[in-house]
């Protein structure tokens, strides 16, 4: 059996210890179906915890690990929080609609959902023993923060593994949440150095107390996003679909661990969208089998994640970190917003919402704009994307970009030049509409990471070509939910 795809209790002793431990803490676990439809299934719970601080290490915040938190991050809303970017900002007539990940609890990013999806099957099956195991979360930032948060709510210990060059804000958060500062493992490099993270995990795996929850290969990451993020985006589209007069054309998202891309598989079946993967031009792995370094923090690269449904992917779109860095400055400085207000006539509500876009979120928006231009979309077309986190995770990076890319001085003229070059100037270059041959090429590229380096069985690697494999994974949702119910019942 593939670890992370448990269908029943695999360690009875570990399971019983989990029951006793969580009972003592008074923990109740939400089911995936509840997180997928909070308005219908969690209204009473939301009212019960309305006064709870969303950033408090309280297990009741597990019931906020979904897209339906309001702007205050405590209330429950019918439609997930999102922004519709105006044409004055995007330069395209199509609607670019962005779901906001900074409404999630504890970490202000949607990766806390991925962490929960990865840990739940191990927890309810006894494969992860909260009294014995330490959860190891390899990441370029937000996933390890999400994992540390989830584990702390459950009263167990975590190890965060991430590159030393990530934003200072990530490390400050981790230092406040981990049990011991030594539980933060800084690996060499920055965003592009994923293999170095894996190497550190190989060393950590030598201690049997450490259980590696690798978001790039944990199918729970795929499953929870297809089950939860996909329907959330579908509800957002329904608000703007105008009874069928508008068409959802695509879901655009950076590759990252490929978990969020699973929402595209849901949307493809429910709305007929196409799935577009964004990656950094400075490290064009999917586009050109390339390599390099970049600063679009949170998207990982130099390999193809095991949980990426490559054969279900339709486009790859390259975006430069020069653009995301520069626009991060435009969107989050007085001079930048003054330019957008005075000369682009962007309204105050839209200006305020720009703070909801972190670096990878800006890259997603640029990818959506490039897709809209490539397809010559019009006002009746909608492109869906997500903002993994907001600008609050990147204030230090914005200052670095201001210093390095604008010599420390940033005026409205600088804002106009950056906006014109990187947003209005976004073109259809480095956009690949994938053929069967292209998909096979990208799929095969994953062999070197997963079979040769990480020891995945060739048969397990190859079965991922078939869409029936990915569809079949969703059969685990009701199984895991039933196991969660049983665990909750055992805790009384």
C-alpha positions as CSV (number, residue, x, y, z in Angstrom):
1,X,0.0,0.0,0.0
2,X,1.3,3.5,-0.9
3,X,1.9,5.5,2.3
4,X,-0.6,8.3,2.7
5,X,-3.4,6.3,0.9
6,X,-4.4,4.2,3.9
7,X,-7.9,2.7,3.7
8,X,-8.1,1.4,7.3
9,X,-6.2,1.2,10.5
10,X,-2.7,0.0,9.8
11,X,-1.3,0.3,13.4
12,X,-3.8,-0.5,16.1
13,X,-1.5,0.5,19.0
14,X,-0.7,3.8,17.3
15,X,-4.3,4.4,16.6
16,X,-5.3,3.8,20.3
17,X,-2.6,6.1,21.5
18,X,-3.9,8.8,19.1
19,X,-7.4,8.4,20.5
20,X,-6.2,8.7,24.1
21,X,-3.9,11.7,23.3
22,X,-6.5,13.6,21.3
23,X,-9.3,12.8,23.8
24,X,-7.1,14.3,26.6
25,X,-6.7,17.5,24.5
26,X,-10.4,17.7,23.7
27,X,-9.7,17.6,19.9
28,X,-12.4,17.0,17.3
29,X,-11.3,16.5,13.6
30,X,-13.3,18.0,10.7
31,X,-14.1,15.8,7.8
32,X,-13.1,16.7,4.3
33,X,-16.7,16.9,3.2
34,X,-17.3,19.6,5.9
35,X,-14.3,21.6,4.7
36,X,-15.6,21.3,1.1
37,X,-19.0,22.7,2.0
38,X,-18.8,24.8,5.1
39,X,-22.0,26.9,4.6
40,X,-24.1,23.7,4.7
41,X,-22.0,21.6,7.0
42,X,-20.2,23.9,9.4
43,X,-22.6,26.8,10.1
44,X,-23.3,25.7,13.7
45,X,-19.6,25.1,14.4
46,X,-18.7,28.5,12.9
47,X,-21.2,30.2,15.3
48,X,-19.8,28.2,18.2
49,X,-16.2,29.4,17.5
50,X,-17.1,32.9,16.3
51,X,-15.1,34.6,19.0
52,X,-12.0,32.5,18.7
53,X,-8.8,34.2,17.4
54,X,-8.0,32.6,14.0
55,X,-4.3,32.8,14.8
56,X,-4.5,31.1,18.2
57,X,-3.1,27.6,18.6
58,X,-6.5,26.1,19.4
59,X,-7.7,22.9,17.8
60,X,-11.1,24.4,17.1
61,X,-9.4,26.4,14.4
62,X,-9.2,23.2,12.4
63,X,-12.8,23.9,11.5
64,X,-11.6,27.1,9.7
65,X,-9.2,25.2,7.3
66,X,-11.4,26.1,4.3
67,X,-12.0,28.8,1.7
68,X,-15.2,30.2,3.3
69,X,-13.7,32.4,6.0
70,X,-14.7,36.1,5.7
71,X,-12.3,39.0,5.5
72,X,-12.2,39.0,9.4
73,X,-11.0,35.3,9.1
74,X,-13.6,34.4,11.8
75,X,-17.0,34.6,10.1
76,X,-18.4,32.1,7.7
77,X,-19.4,33.4,4.2
78,X,-21.5,31.7,1.5
79,X,-19.1,32.5,-1.3
80,X,-15.3,32.3,-0.8
81,X,-13.5,35.6,-0.5
82,X,-12.1,36.7,-3.9
83,X,-11.3,39.6,-6.0
84,X,-12.2,40.4,-9.6
85,X,-9.4,42.4,-11.1
86,X,-10.5,45.3,-13.3
87,X,-9.5,45.8,-16.9
88,X,-7.8,49.0,-15.9
89,X,-5.4,46.8,-13.9
90,X,-5.1,43.7,-16.1
91,X,-5.3,45.2,-19.6
92,X,-7.5,42.4,-20.8
93,X,-11.3,42.3,-21.2
94,X,-11.7,38.9,-19.7
95,X,-12.5,38.7,-16.0
96,X,-9.5,37.5,-13.9
97,X,-11.0,36.2,-10.7
98,X,-8.7,35.4,-7.7
99,X,-9.6,33.3,-4.7
100,X,-7.9,34.7,-1.6
101,X,-5.7,32.3,0.5
102,X,-4.9,34.7,3.2
103,X,-8.3,34.1,4.8
104,X,-7.1,30.8,6.1
105,X,-6.3,30.5,9.9
106,X,-3.0,30.4,11.7
107,X,-0.7,31.0,8.7
108,X,-2.8,33.3,6.4
109,X,-2.2,30.9,3.4
110,X,-4.1,28.0,1.9
111,X,-1.2,25.6,2.4
112,X,-2.6,24.8,5.8
113,X,-5.3,22.9,3.9
114,X,-2.7,20.8,2.1
115,X,-1.0,20.0,5.4
116,X,-4.2,18.8,6.9
117,X,-5.0,16.7,3.9
118,X,-1.6,15.0,4.1
119,X,-1.7,14.3,7.9
120,X,-5.3,13.1,8.2
121,X,-5.0,9.7,6.5
122,X,-1.8,8.9,8.6
123,X,-3.5,10.1,11.8
124,X,-6.8,8.2,11.5
125,X,-5.1,5.0,10.4
126,X,-2.5,5.0,13.2
127,X,0.3,5.3,10.7
128,X,1.2,8.6,12.4
129,X,1.4,8.2,16.2
130,X,1.1,11.6,17.8
131,X,2.9,10.3,21.0
132,X,5.9,8.9,19.1
133,X,6.3,10.5,15.7
134,X,7.5,13.9,14.6
135,X,6.0,15.3,11.5
136,X,8.6,16.5,9.0
137,X,7.3,19.1,6.6
138,X,9.6,19.8,3.5
139,X,8.7,23.0,1.9
140,X,9.7,26.4,0.4
141,X,7.7,28.1,3.1
142,X,4.0,28.0,3.5
143,X,3.4,24.2,3.6
144,X,5.9,23.7,6.4
145,X,4.2,26.6,8.3
146,X,0.8,24.9,7.7
147,X,2.1,21.6,8.9
148,X,3.7,23.1,12.0
149,X,0.3,24.8,12.8
150,X,-1.8,21.6,12.3
151,X,0.6,19.5,14.3
152,X,0.7,22.0,17.2
153,X,-3.1,22.0,17.4
154,X,-2.9,18.2,17.8
155,X,-0.2,18.5,20.5
156,X,2.6,16.8,18.5
157,X,6.0,17.9,17.4
158,X,7.1,19.1,13.9
159,X,10.2,19.6,12.0
160,X,10.2,22.4,9.3
161,X,12.6,21.9,6.4
162,X,13.0,24.9,4.1
163,X,15.7,26.9,2.2
164,X,17.6,29.4,4.2
165,X,17.0,32.1,1.6
166,X,13.2,32.3,2.0
167,X,11.5,35.5,3.3
168,X,12.3,36.6,6.9
169,X,8.6,36.7,7.7
170,X,8.4,32.9,7.2
171,X,11.2,32.3,9.6
172,X,9.8,34.7,12.2
173,X,6.5,32.8,12.2
174,X,8.2,29.4,12.5
175,X,10.3,30.6,15.4
176,X,7.1,31.5,17.3
177,X,5.3,28.2,16.6
178,X,7.8,25.4,16.7
179,X,8.4,23.6,20.0
180,X,12.2,24.0,19.7
181,X,14.2,26.4,17.5
182,X,16.2,23.4,16.5
183,X,13.1,22.0,14.8
184,X,13.7,24.5,11.9
185,X,16.1,23.0,9.4
186,X,17.5,25.5,7.0
187,X,18.7,24.0,3.7
188,X,21.1,25.6,1.2
189,X,19.7,27.9,-1.5
190,X,16.3,29.5,-2.2
191,X,13.1,28.7,-4.1
192,X,14.7,26.5,-6.7
193,X,16.7,24.2,-4.4
194,X,14.1,21.5,-3.8
195,X,16.5,18.6,-4.1
196,X,18.5,20.0,-1.2
197,X,15.2,19.8,0.9
198,X,14.8,16.1,-0.1
199,X,18.4,15.4,0.8
200,X,17.8,16.8,4.3
201,X,14.7,14.6,4.6
202,X,16.7,11.5,3.7
203,X,18.9,12.3,6.7
204,X,16.0,13.0,9.0
205,X,14.3,9.7,7.8
206,X,17.2,7.8,9.5
207,X,15.5,8.5,12.8
208,X,12.4,6.3,13.0
209,X,10.6,8.9,15.0
210,X,10.5,11.2,12.0
211,X,7.7,10.7,9.5
212,X,8.2,12.7,6.3
213,X,5.1,14.3,4.8
214,X,6.5,15.4,1.5
215,X,3.9,17.7,-0.2
216,X,5.4,17.0,-3.6
217,X,4.5,13.2,-3.3
218,X,1.7,13.0,-0.7
219,X,-1.5,12.2,-2.6
220,X,-3.5,13.7,0.3
221,X,-2.3,17.1,-1.0
222,X,-3.9,16.4,-4.4
223,X,-7.1,14.8,-2.9
224,X,-7.9,17.6,-0.5
225,X,-7.4,20.3,-3.1
226,X,-9.6,18.6,-5.6
227,X,-12.2,17.9,-3.0
228,X,-12.1,21.3,-1.3
229,X,-10.5,24.0,-3.5
230,X,-12.2,22.8,-6.7
231,X,-15.7,23.3,-5.4
232,X,-14.8,26.6,-3.7
233,X,-13.7,28.0,-7.1
234,X,-16.8,26.6,-8.7
235,X,-18.9,28.5,-6.2
236,X,-17.0,31.7,-7.0
237,X,-17.6,31.2,-10.7
238,X,-21.3,30.7,-10.1
239,X,-21.5,34.3,-8.7
240,X,-20.0,35.7,-11.9
241,X,-21.4,33.3,-14.4
242,X,-24.6,35.3,-14.9
243,X,-26.8,32.3,-15.4
244,X,-24.7,30.8,-18.1
245,X,-23.9,33.9,-20.1
246,X,-20.3,33.8,-19.0
247,X,-17.8,31.0,-19.6
248,X,-15.1,29.7,-17.3
249,X,-12.2,29.2,-19.6
250,X,-9.3,28.1,-17.4
251,X,-7.8,27.5,-14.1
252,X,-4.3,29.0,-13.8
253,X,-1.9,28.2,-11.0
254,X,1.8,28.0,-10.4
255,X,3.2,24.4,-10.3
256,X,4.5,24.4,-6.7
257,X,3.8,21.0,-5.2
258,X,1.0,20.6,-7.8
259,X,-1.6,20.1,-5.0
260,X,-3.6,23.2,-5.9
261,X,-3.5,22.2,-9.5
262,X,-5.8,19.3,-8.5
263,X,-8.6,21.9,-8.3
264,X,-8.2,22.2,-12.1
265,X,-9.2,18.5,-12.5
266,X,-12.4,19.3,-10.6
267,X,-13.1,22.4,-12.6
268,X,-12.4,20.6,-15.9
269,X,-15.1,18.1,-15.2
270,X,-17.6,20.5,-13.7
271,X,-17.1,23.6,-15.9
272,X,-15.1,22.4,-18.9
273,X,-12.0,24.6,-18.0
274,X,-8.5,24.1,-19.2
275,X,-5.6,23.7,-16.7
276,X,-2.7,26.1,-17.0
277,X,0.6,25.7,-15.0
278,X,2.7,28.7,-14.3
279,X,6.4,28.5,-13.7
280,X,9.3,30.9,-13.4
281,X,11.1,31.8,-16.6
282,X,14.4,31.8,-14.6
283,X,13.9,28.1,-14.0
284,X,11.8,26.8,-17.0
285,X,11.6,23.1,-16.1
286,X,8.3,22.3,-17.7
287,X,8.7,24.7,-20.7
288,X,12.3,23.9,-21.7
289,X,13.7,21.3,-19.3
290,X,15.6,24.2,-18.0
291,X,17.1,25.1,-14.6
292,X,18.1,28.2,-12.7
293,X,17.2,30.4,-9.7
294,X,14.3,32.7,-9.1
295,X,12.4,34.5,-6.3
296,X,8.7,33.6,-7.0
297,X,8.6,32.2,-3.5
298,X,6.3,29.3,-2.9
299,X,6.3,27.5,-6.3
300,X,9.3,25.1,-6.2
301,X,10.9,23.7,-9.3
302,X,13.7,21.9,-11.1
303,X,11.5,18.8,-11.0
304,X,8.0,17.5,-11.7
305,X,6.0,16.7,-8.6
306,X,4.8,13.2,-8.2
307,X,1.3,14.4,-7.6
308,X,1.2,16.6,-10.7
309,X,-1.4,15.2,-13.1
310,X,0.8,16.0,-16.1
311,X,-1.4,14.2,-18.7
312,X,-4.4,16.4,-17.6
313,X,-2.5,19.6,-18.0
314,X,-3.2,21.8,-21.0
315,X,-0.9,24.8,-20.9
316,X,2.5,25.8,-19.4
317,X,3.0,29.6,-19.0
318,X,6.3,31.2,-18.1
319,X,6.5,34.3,-15.9
320,X,9.6,36.1,-14.8
321,X,10.4,36.9,-11.2
322,X,11.5,40.4,-12.4
323,X,7.8,40.9,-13.1
324,X,6.5,39.6,-9.7
325,X,9.2,41.4,-7.8
326,X,8.6,44.7,-9.5
327,X,4.8,44.5,-9.3
328,X,5.1,43.6,-5.7
329,X,6.6,47.0,-5.2
330,X,4.0,48.7,-7.4
331,X,1.1,47.1,-5.5
332,X,2.4,47.8,-2.0
333,X,3.9,51.2,-2.0
334,X,2.4,54.7,-1.7
335,X,4.0,55.7,-5.1
336,X,2.8,52.6,-6.8
337,X,-0.8,52.9,-5.7
338,X,-0.8,56.6,-6.4
339,X,0.1,55.9,-10.0
340,X,-2.5,53.2,-10.3
341,X,-5.2,55.5,-8.9
342,X,-4.3,58.7,-10.7
343,X,-3.3,57.3,-14.1
344,X,-4.9,53.9,-14.4
345,X,-8.1,54.9,-12.5
346,X,-8.0,51.8,-10.4
347,X,-10.6,52.2,-7.6
348,X,-9.8,52.3,-3.9
349,X,-11.4,48.9,-3.3
350,X,-9.3,47.3,-5.9
351,X,-6.2,49.1,-4.7
352,X,-6.7,47.8,-1.1
353,X,-7.2,44.3,-2.4
354,X,-3.7,44.3,-4.0
355,X,-2.3,43.6,-0.5
356,X,-4.0,40.2,-0.7
357,X,-1.5,39.2,-3.4
358,X,1.9,37.7,-2.5
359,X,4.7,37.0,-5.0
360,X,3.4,33.7,-6.3
361,X,-0.1,35.2,-6.4
362,X,1.1,38.0,-8.6
363,X,2.7,35.3,-10.8
364,X,-0.6,33.5,-11.0
365,X,-2.3,36.7,-12.1
366,X,0.3,37.4,-14.8
367,X,-0.2,33.8,-16.0
368,X,-3.9,34.4,-16.2
369,X,-3.4,37.6,-18.2
370,X,-1.0,35.9,-20.6
371,X,-3.5,33.0,-21.1
372,X,-6.3,35.6,-21.8
373,X,-4.2,37.3,-24.4
374,X,-3.1,34.1,-26.0
375,X,-6.7,32.9,-26.4
376,X,-8.0,36.4,-27.3
377,X,-10.6,36.2,-24.6
378,X,-13.4,38.7,-24.2
379,X,-15.7,40.2,-21.6
380,X,-17.8,37.0,-21.4
381,X,-14.9,34.9,-20.4
382,X,-13.6,34.2,-16.9
383,X,-10.2,32.9,-15.9
384,X,-9.9,31.5,-12.3
385,X,-6.8,31.6,-10.2
386,X,-5.7,31.6,-6.5
387,X,-3.7,33.9,-4.3
388,X,-1.8,31.4,-2.1
389,X,-1.0,34.1,0.4
390,X,-0.9,37.9,0.8
391,X,1.8,40.6,0.8
392,X,2.2,40.4,4.6
393,X,4.6,37.5,4.0
394,X,6.8,39.5,1.8
395,X,7.4,43.0,3.3
396,X,11.1,42.2,3.6
397,X,11.2,41.0,0.0
398,X,9.4,44.1,-1.3
399,X,12.1,46.2,0.4
400,X,14.9,44.1,-1.1
401,X,13.3,44.5,-4.6
402,X,13.0,48.2,-4.1
403,X,16.7,48.4,-3.2
404,X,18.0,46.0,-5.9
405,X,15.6,46.7,-8.8
406,X,15.0,50.4,-8.3
407,X,18.2,51.5,-6.5
408,X,16.3,52.2,-3.3
409,X,14.1,55.0,-4.8
410,X,10.6,54.3,-6.1
411,X,8.5,57.1,-7.7
412,X,5.3,57.2,-9.7
413,X,7.5,57.3,-12.8
414,X,9.1,54.1,-11.7
415,X,5.7,52.6,-11.0
416,X,4.5,53.6,-14.5
417,X,7.5,52.0,-16.1
418,X,7.2,48.8,-14.1
419,X,3.5,48.5,-14.7
420,X,3.8,49.1,-18.4
421,X,6.7,46.7,-18.8
422,X,5.6,43.8,-16.6
423,X,1.8,44.0,-16.6
424,X,0.5,45.8,-19.7
425,X,3.5,44.4,-21.5
426,X,2.8,40.8,-20.6
427,X,2.7,39.1,-23.9
428,X,2.1,35.6,-25.3
429,X,5.7,34.5,-25.3
430,X,6.7,31.5,-23.3
431,X,3.2,30.0,-23.5
432,X,3.1,26.4,-24.5
433,X,-0.2,24.8,-25.5
434,X,0.5,21.2,-24.7
435,X,0.2,18.4,-27.3
436,X,0.3,14.7,-26.4
437,X,4.0,14.7,-27.2
438,X,4.6,17.7,-24.8
439,X,2.7,16.0,-22.0
440,X,4.7,12.8,-22.5
441,X,8.0,14.8,-22.4
442,X,7.1,16.5,-19.1
443,X,5.8,13.3,-17.6
444,X,9.0,11.4,-18.5
445,X,11.1,14.2,-16.9
446,X,9.7,13.2,-13.5
447,X,11.3,9.8,-13.8
448,X,14.7,11.0,-12.8
449,X,13.5,12.5,-9.5
450,X,11.0,9.9,-8.4
451,X,12.3,6.6,-9.7
452,X,16.0,7.1,-9.8
453,X,16.4,9.5,-6.8
454,X,13.5,8.9,-4.5
455,X,12.9,5.2,-5.1
456,X,9.3,5.2,-6.4
457,X,8.4,1.9,-8.0
458,X,8.3,2.2,-11.8
459,X,4.8,0.7,-11.9
460,X,3.5,3.2,-9.4
461,X,5.2,6.0,-11.4
462,X,3.7,4.9,-14.7
463,X,0.1,4.3,-13.6
464,X,-0.2,8.1,-13.2
465,X,-0.5,8.5,-17.0
466,X,-4.1,7.3,-16.8
467,X,-6.8,9.7,-15.8
468,X,-8.6,6.8,-14.1
469,X,-5.8,6.8,-11.5
470,X,-6.4,10.4,-10.5
471,X,-10.2,10.0,-10.6
472,X,-9.9,6.9,-8.4
473,X,-8.0,8.8,-5.7
474,X,-11.2,10.6,-4.9
475,X,-12.8,7.4,-3.7
476,X,-10.7,7.9,-0.6
477,X,-12.6,11.0,0.5
478,X,-15.6,9.1,2.0
479,X,-13.3,6.4,3.3
480,X,-11.1,8.9,5.2
481,X,-14.2,10.8,6.4
482,X,-15.7,7.6,7.8
483,X,-12.4,6.9,9.5
484,X,-12.4,10.4,10.9
485,X,-15.9,10.0,12.3
486,X,-14.8,6.7,13.9
487,X,-11.8,8.4,15.5
488,X,-14.0,11.3,16.8
489,X,-16.5,8.8,18.2
490,X,-13.8,6.9,19.9
491,X,-12.7,10.1,21.6
492,X,-16.2,10.6,22.8
